[in-house]
Structures are given as structure tokens and as C-alpha cells.
Amino acid sequence: MITKEYIVQEIESLPEPLMGEVIDFIEFLKSKVNAEKMETLNLAESSLKKDWLSPEEDEAWKDL
């Protein structure tokens, strides 16, 4: 069985009062993924900043 189908099947078997907890957990997982993406972007920016913030780069891009 495909993972998504299994998850759907399990959710459908839950009692209605637990659905709110499932939604909370899904939202937590989404925010965790977004936080990890932001952390990666911040690390990339700090690593590349030394090359971006240079007089040579300013000169190269001044006409754009």
C-alpha cells in the first residue's frame, strides 16, 4: 500500500475528536519544514555574503 493511502486510511479510522490533533500535527510538520528551509537559506546567505558584498561585485552589477 502506498504511504499516502495508508495515512488516509488511518485518518479515516480515527474518531472525530482526534481530527483536531491530526491537523495540529500536520501544521507542526509544515512549520518544521519551513523552518529548516529558512535555516538553509540563512546559512547559504552568510556563506556567500563575503563574495556578494565586495567592491568588485558592486562594480560588476552597477549597470543593472
BELCORVEN-V911582 format. One record per run of one state. SS is the DSSP state (alpha for helix, beta for strand, coil for the rest). FROM is the first residue (numbers start at 1). TO is the last residue. If there is no record, write none. Layout:
BEGIN
SS,FROM,TO ; SS,FROM,TO
END
This chain:
BEGIN
coil,1,2 ; alpha,3,13 ; coil,14,15 ; alpha,16,52 ; coil,53,54 ; alpha,55,61 ; coil,62,64
END
